[in-house]
Amino acid sequence: MVAALREAGAAELAWGRMLPPTIADRSPRPIDAMLTTVTARRPTLERAMADAAERQDGLTVRRGSGVARLATRARAGAVHVTGVRTEDGMTLYCDLVVDATGRRSRMPALVREAGGPDAVEEISDTGFVYYTRFFRSADGSTPAPRGPLNSPFESHSILTLPADAGTWSVTLYGAAADPPLKRLRHEPVWTSVMRASPLHAHWLEGEPITGILPMGGILDRRRRLPADGSLSGVALLADAWACTNPSVGRGMTFGLMHGALLRDVLREHEAGSDAFAAAWDEETEREMTPWYEATAAADRARMDQLRAARDGGAYVVPADPASRLRAALPPAMGVDADAFRAGMEIVGCLALPREVFSRPGIAEKVMTAAAARGDFRLPGPSRAELLELVSCAGAPAVAG
């Protein structure tokens, strides 16, 4: 699949060779070979995956009809899923139904309709709203990052993502509960904020291929089906299991990680058995849930920062070590080579924060580097400057 993405012109970001200019020690490290990101637009990525699936021996791809309900059989007070019944009336039997239908999965409802137990859901609205525009270049190139791809400011963030075939996206996002920022949906306002950001304004130097695309109502949500013998024959995978704030770009990575885990569990346990259901739940909780929790915690911390700025108060980092290290890592990444690589391991889902910070000397190095930068902020609009920009760029007023 990676080869197919490269053929489609996907951008490759080799972070070991893209250290911030403020880092003095630019010598390579052995981990640099792993710190590479391949990026593409979602349709390109989905096409590459679909092509790989079509070429896979033993796999039949059926399109054009969704799942209407589950095929099941009762078994000693439990429900065993034996397949699916499609909207066009076909019944497909199998050893295991894998639900990879994404964050809008209907599986909990389908299980209930089949007489099965309720799923346990942990859900919260992240509170973010996104305003995105796509661009392309004339020569197939993409802008070189001059700052973090996901750059936080006092009341908003800028997310810049190189993609495939000389395209990229730029997203301004902030709190949905911050009414003045709703004006970012207007192109003059959106552009004026980007032009006021010295490390990011050059991302406008391309041909716009969309208008401003708003997106809100994004949830952090995790689902867990019972693994107590009351349900078997079904497995939640990727976003159907858990979905998070898309600004950190972990959805596809989580899906691939979860898919590899499913492969490993199926090697050890019979598909659809009670033993598989218990092992799948256990391994998902052990391997994947810590990633979900770390992502959701970062979302909450960022929203607390935005809320403090909106309300005119100072954000105070909680005193617990995890929160202090999470807050110290971004400024430390700008001046320390080891902190930068540690941060990129976390961003790339190569190692959990708790694993990275437990390594000898890393936590101390991060805290020392962050302290040396003091109250560092990326160059860009403050809260007051942002409010002035969104009120003076020709957009209509927003009530409420």
C-alpha positions in Angstrom: 0.0 0.0 0.0 2.8 2.4 0.8 4.3 1.7 -2.7 0.9 2.6 -4.2 0.8 5.8 -2.2 4.3 6.7 -3.4 3.2 6.0 -7.0 0.3 8.4 -6.4 2.7 11.1 -5.4 2.2 11.0 -1.6 4.4 13.4 0.3 7.1 11.8 2.5 8.3 13.7 5.6 11.6 12.4 7.0 11.6 14.1 10.4 15.2 13.1 11.2 16.3 15.4 8.4 13.7 18.1 9.1 14.8 19.3 12.6 13.7 22.8 13.5 16.4 25.4 12.7 16.6 26.3 16.4 18.2 22.9 17.2 22.0 23.1 17.2 22.7 19.3 17.3 21.8 18.1 13.8 23.7 14.8 13.9 21.6 11.8 12.8 20.3 9.2 15.2 19.5 5.4 14.6 15.8 6.1 15.1 15.6 8.5 12.2 14.8 5.7 9.8 11.6 5.1 11.6 10.6 8.8 11.9 9.0 9.1 8.4 5.5 10.0 7.6 3.7 9.2 4.3 0.8 11.5 3.7 -2.1 11.7 1.2 -5.6 12.9 0.8 -8.2 10.5 2.1 -9.6 9.6 -1.3 -6.1 8.7 -2.5 -5.4 6.6 0.6 -8.7 4.8 0.3 -8.1 4.1 -3.4 -4.6 2.7 -2.6 -6.2 0.4 0.1 -9.0 -0.7 -2.2 -6.5 -1.6 -4.9 -4.5 -3.6 -2.4 -7.6 -5.4 -1.2 -8.6 -6.2 -4.8 -5.2 -7.8 -5.4 -5.3 -9.9 -2.2 -5.7 -13.6 -2.8 -8.7 -15.2 -1.1 -10.5 -11.9 -0.5 -13.8 -11.1 -2.3 -14.9 -7.4 -2.4 -18.6 -6.8 -2.7 -19.8 -3.2 -3.2 -23.1 -1.4 -3.5 -25.1 -2.9 -0.7 -24.9 -2.2 3.1 -25.7 -4.4 6.0 -29.3 -4.4 7.1 -29.0 -6.7 10.1 -27.0 -9.5 11.6 -27.5 -13.2 11.1 -27.4 -14.9 14.5 -28.2 -18.0 16.5 -29.1 -18.3 20.1 -26.7 -20.3 22.2 -27.4 -21.0 25.9 -28.6 -17.5 26.7 -26.0 -15.9 24.5 -26.0 -14.5 21.0 -23.6 -15.8 18.4 -23.2 -13.8 15.2 -23.0 -16.0 12.1 -23.0 -13.4 9.3 -24.8 -10.4 7.9 -27.9 -9.9 5.9 -27.5 -7.2 3.3 -29.9 -4.5 2.1 -30.4 -6.3 -1.2 -31.6 -9.5 0.6 -28.4 -11.6 0.6 -27.2 -13.5 3.6 -23.4 -13.9 3.9 -22.3 -16.4 6.5 -18.8 -16.2 8.1 -16.8 -17.2 11.2 -16.3 -13.6 12.3 -18.0 -10.3 11.4 -15.4 -7.5 11.6 -17.0 -4.1 11.8 -14.7 -1.6 10.1 -17.5 0.9 9.1 -15.9 3.8 10.9 -17.0 6.3 13.5 -20.7 6.1 12.3 -20.8 2.4 12.9 -24.3 1.0 13.6 -23.0 -2.2 15.2 -24.2 -1.6 18.8 -27.7 -1.0 17.4 -27.5 -4.1 15.2 -26.4 -6.2 18.1 -29.4 -4.9 20.2 -31.8 -5.6 17.3 -30.5 -9.2 17.2 -31.2 -9.6 20.9 -27.7 -9.2 22.1 -26.3 -7.1 25.0 -25.6 -3.4 25.0 -22.1 -2.0 24.2 -20.4 0.2 26.8 -19.7 3.6 25.3 -17.4 6.3 26.6 -18.2 9.5 24.7 -17.5 13.2 24.8 -17.7 16.1 22.3 -14.2 17.4 21.8 -15.6 20.9 21.4 -13.4 21.7 18.4 -14.6 23.2 15.1 -12.4 23.1 12.0 -12.2 25.4 8.9 -10.2 23.7 6.1 -9.1 24.7 2.6 -7.2 22.6 0.1 -4.5 23.9 -2.3 -2.3 22.6 -5.1 0.9 23.7 -6.7 1.7 24.0 -10.4 4.9 22.0 -10.2 3.8 19.1 -7.9 5.7 20.4 -4.8 4.3 21.0 -1.4 5.3 23.8 1.1 8.2 23.1 3.4 7.2 23.2 7.0 8.7 26.2 8.9 7.0 25.3 12.2 5.0 22.4 13.7 2.4 20.9 11.4 -0.1 21.3 14.2 0.7 24.7 15.7 -1.1 25.9 18.8 -1.8 29.6 19.4 -3.6 31.4 22.3 -7.1 30.9 20.9 -6.8 28.8 17.8 -4.5 26.3 16.1 -3.2 25.9 12.5 -2.9 22.5 11.0 -0.9 22.2 7.8 -0.8 18.8 6.0 1.1 18.0 2.8 -0.7 15.4 0.7 -0.3 13.8 -2.7 0.2 15.0 -6.2 1.3 18.5 -5.1 -1.8 19.1 -2.9 -2.1 20.1 0.7 -4.6 21.3 3.3 -4.6 24.1 5.8 -7.0 24.0 8.7 -7.7 26.7 11.3 -9.5 25.3 14.3 -10.6 26.4 17.8 -13.3 26.0 20.3 -16.9 25.7 19.0 -18.0 27.7 22.1 -16.0 30.7 21.0 -18.6 32.6 18.8 -16.2 35.2 17.2 -14.2 32.4 15.6 -17.3 31.3 13.6 -16.2 34.1 11.2 -13.3 31.9 10.1 -15.8 30.2 7.7 -15.5 33.3 5.5 -12.6 33.3 3.1 -11.4 36.9 3.8 -11.3 36.3 7.5 -9.6 32.9 7.2 -7.0 34.3 4.9 -6.2 37.3 7.0 -5.5 35.1 10.0 -3.2 32.9 8.0 -1.3 35.9 6.6 -0.8 37.1 10.2 1.1 33.9 11.0 4.7 34.2 9.8 5.6 30.5 10.0 2.5 29.5 8.1 1.6 32.2 5.6 3.6 30.5 2.8 1.1 27.7 2.8 -1.3 30.1 1.0 1.1 30.1 -2.0 -0.8 27.7 -4.2 -4.0 27.5 -6.2 -7.1 27.0 -3.9 -9.1 23.9 -5.0 -11.9 24.3 -2.4 -13.6 27.0 -0.5 -13.5 27.0 3.3 -14.9 23.7 4.6 -16.3 23.8 8.1 -16.5 20.7 10.3 -17.8 20.4 13.8 -19.4 17.9 16.2 -16.3 15.7 16.4 -16.4 13.1 19.2 -13.9 11.3 21.2 -15.7 8.0 21.6 -14.8 4.4 22.6 -17.0 1.4 22.4 -16.6 -1.9 24.1 -18.7 -5.0 23.4 -19.2 -7.5 26.3 -16.6 -10.3 26.4 -18.3 -12.3 29.1 -19.7 -15.0 26.9 -23.0 -13.2 26.1 -21.8 -12.2 22.6 -19.5 -13.8 20.1 -18.8 -13.7 16.4 -18.2 -10.0 16.0 -15.2 -7.6 16.5 -15.1 -3.8 16.4 -12.1 -2.5 14.5 -10.5 0.9 14.2 -12.9 3.9 14.3 -15.8 1.6 14.9 -14.1 0.8 18.2 -12.7 4.2 19.0 -12.5 7.6 17.3 -10.6 10.7 18.3 -10.0 14.3 17.3 -8.8 14.3 13.7 -6.4 17.2 14.1 -3.8 14.8 15.5 -4.0 12.5 12.5 -4.1 9.3 14.4 -7.3 7.7 12.9 -5.6 5.8 10.1 -2.6 4.9 12.2 -4.9 3.5 14.9 -6.8 1.5 12.3 -3.6 -0.1 10.9 -2.3 -0.8 14.4 -5.7 -2.4 15.4 -5.8 -4.4 12.2 -2.4 -5.9 12.9 -3.5 -6.7 16.4 -6.6 -8.5 15.0 -4.4 -10.6 12.8 -2.2 -11.6 15.8 -5.2 -12.5 17.9 -6.8 -14.6 15.1 -3.5 -16.6 14.9 -4.0 -17.7 18.5 -7.7 -18.1 18.8 -10.6 -19.6 16.7 -12.5 -16.8 15.0 -15.9 -16.3 16.5 -15.2 -18.3 19.7 -15.7 -17.1 23.2 -11.9 -17.4 23.7 -11.4 -15.1 20.7 -13.9 -12.5 22.1 -12.2 -12.5 25.5 -8.7 -12.3 23.9 -9.7 -9.5 21.5 -11.2 -7.4 24.3 -8.1 -8.0 26.5 -5.6 -7.2 23.8 -7.5 -4.1 22.6 -7.6 -2.8 26.1 -3.9 -3.5 26.7 -2.5 -2.2 23.3 -5.0 0.3 22.0 -6.9 1.9 24.9 -3.8 3.7 26.3 -3.4 5.4 23.0 -7.1 6.5 23.0 -6.8 7.8 26.6 -3.6 9.7 25.9 -5.2 11.4 22.8 -8.4 12.2 24.7 -6.3 13.7 27.6 -4.4 15.9 25.2 -7.7 17.1 23.7 -9.0 18.0 27.2 -5.8 19.9 28.0 -5.9 21.9 24.8 -9.6 22.8 25.3 -8.8 24.0 28.8 -6.2 26.3 27.3 -8.6 27.7 24.8 -11.3 28.1 27.4 -8.9 30.1 29.7 -7.9 32.4 26.8 -11.6 33.0 25.9 -12.5 33.7 29.5 -9.6 36.1 30.0 -7.8 34.0 32.5 -4.4 32.4 32.6 -4.1 28.7 31.9 -2.4 26.8 34.8 -0.8 23.5 33.9 -2.0 20.8 36.3 0.6 19.8 38.8 0.7 16.1 38.0 3.8 14.8 36.2 2.0 13.7 33.1 0.4 17.0 32.5 3.6 18.9 33.2 5.5 16.8 30.7 2.8 17.0 28.1 2.9 20.8 28.3 6.8 21.0 28.3 7.3 18.7 25.3 6.3 21.1 22.5 8.7 23.9 23.5 11.4 21.4 24.3 11.1 19.9 20.8 12.1 23.3 19.3 15.6 23.3 20.9 16.6 19.8 21.9 17.2 17.0 19.3 16.4 14.2 21.7 13.2 15.9 22.8 12.2 16.5 19.2 12.7 12.8 18.3 10.8 11.7 21.4 7.9 14.0 20.5 7.9 12.6 17.0 7.8 9.0 18.3 4.6 10.0 20.2 3.1 11.8 17.3 3.8 8.9 15.0 2.4 6.4 17.5 5.7 4.5 17.8 5.7 4.8 21.6 3.3 6.0 24.2 4.1 9.1 26.3 4.5 7.0 29.4 7.1 4.8 27.7 9.0 7.7 26.2 9.2 9.6 29.5 10.2 6.6 31.5 13.5 6.3 29.5 16.5 7.4 31.5 17.0 11.2 31.4 14.3 12.0 28.9 11.8 13.6 31.3 14.6 15.7 32.9 15.9 16.8 29.4 12.4 17.8 28.3 11.7 19.8 31.4 15.2 21.5 31.3 14.8 22.4 27.6 11.3 23.8 28.1 12.4 25.9 31.1 15.2 27.4 29.1 12.7 28.7 26.5 10.7 30.4 29.2 7.2 31.5 28.1 7.8 30.6 24.5 5.0 31.1 22.0 5.0 30.6 18.2 4.8 33.8 16.2 1.2 34.5 15.4 -2.0 36.3 16.6 -2.6 36.7 20.3 -6.2 36.4 21.5 -6.7 40.2 21.2 -5.1 40.3 17.7 -7.2 37.3 16.5 -10.4 39.0 17.6 -9.4 42.1 15.8 -8.6 40.2 12.6 -11.9 38.3 12.6 -13.9 41.5 13.2 -12.2 43.6 10.6 -11.8 41.3 7.6 -15.1 42.1 6.0 -17.2 39.2 7.3 -20.7 39.7 8.7 -21.1 39.7 12.5 -22.0 36.5 14.3 -24.7 36.6 16.9 -24.3 34.8 20.2 
